Amino acid sequence: MRLFHKKPSGAVLVIMAVAAASLPTSPQFIVSVPVATAAGPAALEHRPPSFAAIAKKTMPVVVNISTTTQRSGRGGANDPIDEFFNRFFGESPPKENSQRSLGSGILISKDGEILTNYHVVRNADAIKVKLADQTEFEGRLIGKDDRTDLALIKIRRSGGNLPFARLGSSSQLDVGDWVMAIGNPFGLDHTVTAGIVSAKGRVIGAGPYDNFIQTDASINPGNSGGPLINAAGEVVGVNSAIFSQTGGNVGIGFAIPIDLAKKVADQLRKNGKVVRGWLGIRAQDVNPQLASSLGIVRGGEMAVVTEVTEGSPAAEAGIKSSDIVVEFNGKPVPRSHDFPSVIADTPPGQKVTLKIIREKKEQTVAVKIGELPDETDASQQIEAKDAEIGLRVQRITPEAARRLGMNSTKGVIVVEVQPGSPADQVGLEPADVIREVNQRPVNSVKDFQLALRQGRRGDRILLLVQRGDNAVFFAVKRKS
């Protein structure tokens, strides 16, 4: 379960944590239904008289997933994160030989295919699946997609006659519709809760394709990967995250829409991964004030290109930063948040057209969509050192983010400042997290290196640094 924990200061801390580990055996098939005391008579008339029939029919397709991850006793010299914490915060605590976690999953085929959250099975050395009838099987990972936090696993069972879920359509959901969640919160098998759809299309910063269903059905650690079910008994979402001030349910839970999950599952089944289109731009919406400052008099939706990735299809087609995109493939430009999804859904190799405004003149540019690189490729680079400014940085792992109390793994962490260097002179310190270089977002070590290469020797580099709860700009002068 991904937990969004609001600290007293108001900052939101994102904690990646799969459900409770090593919990005692608990009673099964616990049903708890919140009473809508504030609802009016009309709303209550449309509430199902009982969720019992839906629960009885759906429980057999919900599974308990437990994983075991083997870990060494301590991180050695090759573990850069442990090296950093040992150096600046004292020796890191011993790691257990194995780590156990619990989550939920949804049977989606009679052959034993199970849809779940990727964070439920991430880094698992062994996956065990327990069905509703208490039989247990070994599971194997078929494919995973970190960008949407979804994974497809499978169990082997002769006969191929397993029950499987009816998958509905999340696009048919309306705010206010009744929904039910089934999962294994805190290891309590097949717990059922109910509530309503509180909102749709929520963006919570979990990834580039955020489009969550928000619900007040009680969701807790261990519900991850379980189904969100409509009044017709159809799965309409995959429970994934909660927002909480205490670590427990406060009535704000998030589920991945099943329409997205079905597309991801199909690709994982065929390819073991998700193949997405790639253009290589970042964009932001153009509001009336921005349009006026750019001298644009045309109305309608527009997006201004803020960054073009070097070597990307957009760069090869001549798209430039500050271009105004007014049409994408003959259609009105989507909102900047929807742009990544629209591009991702375009098959690699397909040619599209972008109508842009450059220097107040409209022109049409043809672009051949590429394939979005696997984000693990960029994340493989662990460390970088820049002698000109005197910094050594490393990528931020989820474990490092947890230890530092950070809400994401974006950015790079400073692990060494060379004495007397430009970085040392302006006051940069180990444990600082660099978020931007020259106002370019830094999401990886590769981003950090590319941004530094944009400048010349002797130039000043503007760094946006996160230090504790504060964000600070530092202007660092390169060595001439």
PLY file of the C-alpha trace (Angstrom):
ply
format ascii 1.0
element vertex 480
property float x
property float y
property float z
element edge 479
property int vertex1
property int vertex2
end_header
0.00 0.00 0.00
1.29 3.44 -0.87
0.69 5.71 2.08
0.44 9.47 1.71
1.13 10.71 5.23
0.53 14.36 6.06
3.01 15.62 8.63
2.09 18.42 11.08
4.04 20.94 9.00
1.66 20.32 6.11
4.23 18.54 3.94
3.03 15.30 2.38
5.30 12.33 2.90
4.93 9.48 0.43
5.91 6.19 2.00
6.31 3.13 -0.18
5.29 0.27 2.07
3.59 -2.97 1.25
1.20 -4.21 3.88
1.90 -5.28 7.39
4.48 -7.99 7.81
4.52 -10.91 10.21
1.03 -10.28 11.56
-0.82 -12.94 13.56
-3.38 -15.18 11.91
-6.74 -13.42 11.93
-10.43 -14.31 11.43
-11.52 -14.53 7.82
-14.32 -12.94 5.83
-14.85 -9.93 8.09
-17.48 -7.55 6.71
-17.68 -3.93 7.81
-19.99 -1.49 6.04
-19.94 2.21 6.95
-23.35 3.76 7.56
-24.13 6.83 5.45
-25.58 8.87 8.28
-25.23 12.14 6.40
-26.97 10.91 3.25
-30.47 12.10 2.51
-33.49 9.80 1.99
-33.16 9.91 -1.81
-29.52 8.80 -1.68
-30.31 5.99 0.75
-33.02 4.64 -1.57
-30.35 3.90 -4.20
-28.00 2.20 -1.76
-27.89 -1.60 -2.23
-30.04 -3.18 0.50
-27.07 -5.42 1.28
-23.58 -5.97 -0.06
-23.73 -9.63 0.96
-24.54 -11.05 -2.48
-21.81 -9.03 -4.19
-19.28 -9.95 -1.49
-20.15 -13.65 -1.66
-19.77 -13.70 -5.43
-16.53 -11.69 -5.50
-14.57 -13.13 -2.56
-13.40 -16.25 -4.46
-11.53 -14.08 -7.01
-9.56 -12.14 -4.36
-6.27 -13.69 -3.29
-3.77 -13.10 -0.52
-0.23 -12.47 -1.76
2.78 -12.87 0.50
6.35 -12.32 -0.61
9.79 -12.99 0.80
12.86 -10.96 -0.11
16.24 -12.33 0.88
18.72 -9.68 1.96
22.31 -9.74 3.10
23.15 -9.07 6.75
24.59 -5.63 5.98
25.20 -3.55 2.91
28.83 -3.89 1.94
31.23 -1.52 0.27
29.31 -1.89 -3.00
26.11 -0.50 -1.49
26.31 3.26 -2.17
23.38 4.16 0.06
24.83 2.34 3.05
28.20 3.91 2.33
26.58 7.34 2.46
24.63 6.75 5.67
27.61 5.12 7.35
29.80 8.09 6.51
27.49 10.92 7.52
24.99 9.46 9.98
26.86 6.61 11.61
26.59 2.94 10.81
23.29 1.92 9.27
21.17 -0.53 11.23
21.51 -4.24 10.50
19.22 -5.57 7.79
17.18 -8.69 8.36
18.07 -11.79 6.40
14.60 -11.81 4.89
11.75 -9.37 4.57
8.13 -10.51 4.43
5.15 -8.54 3.21
1.48 -9.03 2.48
-0.88 -7.71 -0.16
-3.86 -8.63 -2.28
-4.55 -9.62 -5.87
-7.37 -10.26 -8.34
-7.81 -13.47 -10.34
-8.54 -12.33 -13.91
-8.43 -15.65 -15.79
-9.36 -19.27 -15.16
-5.73 -20.19 -15.81
-4.48 -18.40 -12.70
-3.48 -14.94 -13.92
-3.52 -12.42 -11.08
-3.50 -8.63 -11.34
-1.92 -6.78 -8.44
0.18 -3.73 -7.59
3.82 -3.89 -8.59
4.91 -2.61 -5.18
3.32 -5.73 -3.64
5.79 -8.01 -5.46
8.69 -5.63 -6.08
12.09 -7.31 -5.50
10.39 -10.49 -4.28
12.51 -13.65 -4.33
9.47 -15.81 -3.60
5.77 -15.13 -4.17
3.11 -17.19 -2.40
-0.56 -16.94 -3.36
-3.35 -18.10 -1.06
-6.81 -18.55 -2.57
-10.11 -18.02 -0.78
-10.35 -21.78 -0.10
-6.99 -21.52 1.74
-5.02 -23.51 -0.84
-1.57 -22.07 -1.51
0.51 -21.89 -4.67
3.84 -20.48 -5.78
3.43 -17.46 -8.02
5.73 -16.20 -10.77
6.00 -12.72 -12.16
4.79 -12.46 -15.78
5.41 -8.75 -16.18
5.48 -5.45 -14.34
4.95 -1.77 -15.04
6.48 0.58 -12.49
4.96 3.66 -14.12
1.41 2.54 -13.27
2.36 0.34 -10.27
0.76 -2.74 -11.81
2.03 -6.31 -12.13
0.75 -9.57 -13.59
1.61 -12.80 -11.81
0.48 -16.37 -12.43
0.04 -19.56 -10.46
0.17 -23.10 -11.82
-2.91 -25.16 -11.16
-4.05 -28.16 -13.19
-7.53 -28.02 -14.69
-7.58 -24.30 -15.42
-10.94 -23.92 -13.72
-10.27 -21.12 -11.27
-12.91 -18.45 -10.63
-12.07 -15.08 -12.13
-13.35 -11.54 -11.82
-15.73 -9.72 -14.10
-13.93 -6.57 -15.21
-16.20 -3.58 -15.66
-15.53 -0.11 -17.06
-14.18 2.63 -14.85
-15.29 5.23 -17.41
-18.90 4.42 -16.49
-18.34 5.28 -12.82
-19.87 8.48 -11.49
-18.96 10.41 -8.37
-21.37 9.23 -5.69
-21.67 5.64 -6.98
-21.51 2.91 -4.36
-18.37 0.75 -4.40
-16.95 -2.05 -2.31
-13.33 -3.04 -1.58
-12.06 -6.49 -0.70
-8.52 -7.21 0.47
-6.25 -8.29 3.27
-5.66 -5.19 5.41
-3.14 -5.89 8.18
-3.29 -9.57 7.20
-7.04 -9.89 7.92
-8.10 -12.17 5.05
-10.97 -11.12 2.79
-12.06 -8.03 4.66
-14.93 -6.21 2.94
-15.58 -2.48 3.20
-17.96 -0.21 1.30
-18.38 3.45 0.46
-18.83 5.73 -2.52
-16.72 7.14 -5.33
-15.51 10.44 -3.88
-13.79 11.80 -7.00
-12.34 10.74 -10.34
-9.18 11.68 -12.22
-7.18 12.40 -9.10
-3.52 13.34 -9.59
-1.52 12.46 -6.47
2.05 12.56 -7.79
2.49 8.80 -7.94
3.54 8.72 -11.60
3.17 10.26 -15.06
-0.17 8.57 -15.73
-2.02 9.48 -12.54
-5.78 9.20 -13.01
-6.96 7.70 -9.73
-10.44 6.89 -8.49
-10.86 8.33 -5.01
-13.12 6.47 -2.58
-14.11 6.61 1.06
-14.40 2.81 1.27
-11.96 1.87 4.04
-8.58 0.94 2.56
-5.57 0.09 4.72
-2.09 -1.42 4.31
-2.63 -4.89 2.86
-5.48 -3.81 0.54
-2.89 -3.07 -2.15
-3.73 -4.95 -5.34
-7.26 -5.84 -4.25
-10.39 -4.94 -6.23
-12.70 -1.94 -6.06
-16.11 -3.30 -7.08
-19.26 -1.56 -8.31
-22.85 -2.36 -7.37
-23.08 -4.81 -10.27
-20.24 -6.90 -8.88
-17.73 -5.77 -11.52
-14.14 -4.80 -10.77
-13.72 -1.11 -11.61
-10.38 -0.39 -9.95
-7.25 -1.80 -8.31
-6.78 -0.42 -4.80
-3.36 1.17 -4.59
-2.84 4.03 -2.12
-4.25 5.91 0.85
-3.88 9.40 2.25
-3.50 9.43 6.00
-2.22 11.48 8.93
-1.88 8.42 11.14
-0.96 5.53 8.85
-4.52 4.14 8.97
-7.66 4.76 6.97
-9.18 8.25 7.17
-11.66 7.84 4.34
-9.40 8.84 1.44
-8.27 5.91 -0.67
-7.15 5.67 -4.30
-7.64 2.97 -6.93
-6.15 2.57 -10.41
-8.99 2.66 -12.98
-9.67 -0.79 -14.42
-9.73 0.60 -17.99
-6.06 1.47 -17.59
-5.29 -1.76 -15.74
-6.82 -3.88 -18.53
-4.60 -2.24 -21.17
-1.52 -2.72 -19.02
-2.40 -6.36 -18.26
-2.84 -7.14 -21.97
0.65 -5.82 -22.74
2.22 -7.56 -19.77
0.66 -10.82 -20.91
2.04 -10.41 -24.45
5.36 -8.67 -23.89
6.20 -8.88 -20.19
6.38 -5.08 -20.25
4.40 -2.10 -21.51
5.45 -0.55 -24.82
4.59 3.16 -24.98
4.97 5.90 -27.52
7.57 8.60 -26.87
7.81 12.15 -28.14
10.39 13.59 -25.76
8.89 16.86 -24.60
7.67 18.43 -21.39
4.83 20.92 -21.67
2.61 23.09 -19.53
-0.85 24.49 -20.12
-1.15 27.99 -21.53
-3.54 30.07 -19.43
-4.85 33.48 -20.59
-2.16 35.36 -18.66
0.64 33.28 -20.18
-0.92 33.56 -23.65
-1.00 37.33 -23.30
2.65 37.48 -22.25
3.59 35.30 -25.23
1.62 37.52 -27.58
-0.88 34.77 -28.52
-4.38 35.98 -29.41
-5.77 32.60 -30.45
-8.21 30.99 -28.01
-8.68 27.34 -27.07
-6.47 24.78 -25.37
-2.72 25.21 -25.89
0.46 23.88 -24.36
3.89 25.47 -24.32
6.92 23.21 -24.69
9.19 23.72 -21.69
11.80 21.05 -22.45
12.87 18.88 -25.38
14.90 15.76 -24.61
18.17 15.54 -26.48
18.04 12.89 -29.23
14.27 12.42 -28.88
11.80 12.22 -31.79
10.68 15.77 -31.01
14.27 17.05 -31.12
14.92 15.28 -34.44
11.74 16.84 -35.87
12.90 20.32 -34.87
10.53 20.98 -31.98
11.97 23.65 -29.71
11.43 24.86 -26.18
8.85 27.71 -26.11
6.94 26.32 -29.12
3.17 26.54 -28.55
1.34 23.32 -29.44
-2.26 23.97 -30.54
-3.09 20.62 -32.19
-1.88 17.05 -31.81
-2.50 14.84 -34.83
-5.35 17.03 -36.03
-7.12 17.17 -32.68
-7.20 19.85 -29.97
-4.16 19.62 -27.75
-4.81 17.70 -24.51
-4.13 19.18 -21.10
-0.47 18.99 -20.16
-1.26 16.32 -17.56
-3.00 14.20 -20.22
-0.28 14.72 -22.81
1.93 11.83 -21.57
-1.01 9.39 -21.74
-2.02 10.50 -25.24
1.53 10.11 -26.50
2.02 6.81 -24.65
-1.09 5.38 -26.34
0.30 6.24 -29.80
2.11 3.19 -31.27
5.86 3.63 -31.76
6.68 4.16 -35.43
3.46 6.03 -36.18
3.79 9.47 -37.74
1.81 12.29 -36.13
1.52 15.99 -36.81
1.85 18.85 -34.36
0.47 22.26 -35.22
2.62 24.76 -33.40
3.00 28.50 -33.05
6.58 29.72 -33.24
7.35 33.43 -33.24
3.61 34.13 -33.66
3.41 32.05 -36.86
1.58 28.72 -37.20
3.31 25.77 -38.79
2.82 22.01 -38.91
5.58 19.60 -37.92
5.58 15.86 -38.66
7.04 13.62 -35.96
7.65 9.87 -35.95
6.74 8.55 -32.51
9.51 6.57 -30.83
9.38 3.97 -28.07
9.54 5.26 -24.53
12.83 4.06 -23.03
12.59 1.71 -20.08
13.00 3.93 -17.03
15.18 1.29 -15.43
17.74 1.95 -18.14
18.24 5.51 -16.91
18.13 4.48 -13.29
20.93 1.96 -13.69
23.45 4.79 -13.37
24.01 5.00 -9.64
26.57 7.74 -9.27
28.18 10.73 -10.97
31.02 13.08 -10.07
31.57 16.59 -11.41
35.09 17.86 -10.79
34.36 21.38 -12.02
31.97 22.15 -9.19
33.30 19.54 -6.76
30.27 17.31 -6.18
29.63 13.58 -6.08
25.97 12.62 -6.29
23.99 9.39 -6.26
20.52 8.36 -7.30
17.87 8.23 -4.58
16.52 4.77 -3.89
13.17 4.24 -2.13
15.11 3.09 0.94
17.20 6.29 0.96
14.06 8.38 0.55
12.50 6.61 3.52
15.54 7.18 5.73
15.65 10.86 4.80
11.89 11.34 5.26
11.46 12.38 1.62
8.23 12.19 -0.35
9.74 10.93 -3.62
12.89 9.51 -5.22
13.20 12.36 -7.71
16.43 14.30 -7.66
19.97 13.25 -6.73
21.55 13.18 -3.30
24.88 14.86 -2.57
27.21 12.32 -0.97
30.51 14.21 -1.18
31.58 17.85 -1.42
35.23 18.42 -2.31
36.87 20.80 0.21
37.57 24.20 -1.30
35.52 23.47 -4.41
32.91 25.89 -5.85
30.17 23.73 -4.28
31.91 23.90 -0.90
32.33 27.66 -1.14
28.60 28.31 -1.58
27.69 25.99 1.30
26.45 22.76 -0.31
26.54 19.83 2.10
26.22 16.03 2.07
22.58 14.92 2.30
21.41 17.90 0.22
19.03 16.78 -2.52
19.37 18.52 -5.88
15.93 18.94 -7.49
16.76 21.24 -10.41
19.82 22.37 -12.38
19.39 25.67 -14.21
15.61 25.34 -13.69
15.57 21.92 -15.36
13.99 19.14 -13.28
16.44 16.45 -12.17
14.87 13.01 -11.86
18.00 10.87 -12.20
21.77 10.95 -12.25
21.60 11.07 -16.05
19.39 14.19 -15.89
21.93 15.81 -13.56
24.79 15.15 -15.96
22.89 16.32 -19.03
21.85 19.56 -17.32
25.42 20.30 -16.25
26.68 19.73 -19.79
24.40 22.48 -21.09
26.63 25.14 -19.51
30.17 26.21 -20.32
33.29 26.45 -18.21
33.14 29.55 -16.04
29.34 29.78 -16.15
27.24 29.97 -13.02
24.97 27.01 -12.36
21.69 27.53 -10.53
20.84 24.59 -8.27
17.52 24.12 -6.49
18.35 22.12 -3.37
16.08 20.43 -0.84
17.59 20.61 2.63
15.28 19.11 5.23
11.92 20.84 4.84
13.41 23.83 3.02
14.08 24.49 -0.67
17.13 26.70 -1.30
18.73 28.07 -4.50
22.54 27.99 -4.83
24.45 29.72 -7.61
27.66 27.75 -8.18
30.40 29.12 -10.45
32.19 26.53 -12.55
35.96 26.42 -12.54
37.30 28.48 -15.42
0 1
1 2
2 3
3 4
4 5
5 6
6 7
7 8
8 9
9 10
10 11
11 12
12 13
13 14
14 15
15 16
16 17
17 18
18 19
19 20
20 21
21 22
22 23
23 24
24 25
25 26
26 27
27 28
28 29
29 30
30 31
31 32
32 33
33 34
34 35
35 36
36 37
37 38
38 39
39 40
40 41
41 42
42 43
43 44
44 45
45 46
46 47
47 48
48 49
49 50
50 51
51 52
52 53
53 54
54 55
55 56
56 57
57 58
58 59
59 60
60 61
61 62
62 63
63 64
64 65
65 66
66 67
67 68
68 69
69 70
70 71
71 72
72 73
73 74
74 75
75 76
76 77
77 78
78 79
79 80
80 81
81 82
82 83
83 84
84 85
85 86
86 87
87 88
88 89
89 90
90 91
91 92
92 93
93 94
94 95
95 96
96 97
97 98
98 99
99 100
100 101
101 102
102 103
103 104
104 105
105 106
106 107
107 108
108 109
109 110
110 111
111 112
112 113
113 114
114 115
115 116
116 117
117 118
118 119
119 120
120 121
121 122
122 123
123 124
124 125
125 126
126 127
127 128
128 129
129 130
130 131
131 132
132 133
133 134
134 135
135 136
136 137
137 138
138 139
139 140
140 141
141 142
142 143
143 144
144 145
145 146
146 147
147 148
148 149
149 150
150 151
151 152
152 153
153 154
154 155
155 156
156 157
157 158
158 159
159 160
160 161
161 162
162 163
163 164
164 165
165 166
166 167
167 168
168 169
169 170
170 171
171 172
172 173
173 174
174 175
175 176
176 177
177 178
178 179
179 180
180 181
181 182
182 183
183 184
184 185
185 186
186 187
187 188
188 189
189 190
190 191
191 192
192 193
193 194
194 195
195 196
196 197
197 198
198 199
199 200
200 201
201 202
202 203
203 204
204 205
205 206
206 207
207 208
208 209
209 210
210 211
211 212
212 213
213 214
214 215
215 216
216 217
217 218
218 219
219 220
220 221
221 222
222 223
223 224
224 225
225 226
226 227
227 228
228 229
229 230
230 231
231 232
232 233
233 234
234 235
235 236
236 237
237 238
238 239
239 240
240 241
241 242
242 243
243 244
244 245
245 246
246 247
247 248
248 249
249 250
250 251
251 252
252 253
253 254
254 255
255 256
256 257
257 258
258 259
259 260
260 261
261 262
262 263
263 264
264 265
265 266
266 267
267 268
268 269
269 270
270 271
271 272
272 273
273 274
274 275
275 276
276 277
277 278
278 279
279 280
280 281
281 282
282 283
283 284
284 285
285 286
286 287
287 288
288 289
289 290
290 291
291 292
292 293
293 294
294 295
295 296
296 297
297 298
298 299
299 300
300 301
301 302
302 303
303 304
304 305
305 306
306 307
307 308
308 309
309 310
310 311
311 312
312 313
313 314
314 315
315 316
316 317
317 318
318 319
319 320
320 321
321 322
322 323
323 324
324 325
325 326
326 327
327 328
328 329
329 330
330 331
331 332
332 333
333 334
334 335
335 336
336 337
337 338
338 339
339 340
340 341
341 342
342 343
343 344
344 345
345 346
346 347
347 348
348 349
349 350
350 351
351 352
352 353
353 354
354 355
355 356
356 357
357 358
358 359
359 360
360 361
361 362
362 363
363 364
364 365
365 366
366 367
367 368
368 369
369 370
370 371
371 372
372 373
373 374
374 375
375 376
376 377
377 378
378 379
379 380
380 381
381 382
382 383
383 384
384 385
385 386
386 387
387 388
388 389
389 390
390 391
391 392
392 393
393 394
394 395
395 396
396 397
397 398
398 399
399 400
400 401
401 402
402 403
403 404
404 405
405 406
406 407
407 408
408 409
409 410
410 411
411 412
412 413
413 414
414 415
415 416
416 417
417 418
418 419
419 420
420 421
421 422
422 423
423 424
424 425
425 426
426 427
427 428
428 429
429 430
430 431
431 432
432 433
433 434
434 435
435 436
436 437
437 438
438 439
439 440
440 441
441 442
442 443
443 444
444 445
445 446
446 447
447 448
448 449
449 450
450 451
451 452
452 453
453 454
454 455
455 456
456 457
457 458
458 459
459 460
460 461
461 462
462 463
463 464
464 465
465 466
466 467
467 468
468 469
469 470
470 471
471 472
472 473
473 474
474 475
475 476
476 477
477 478
478 479
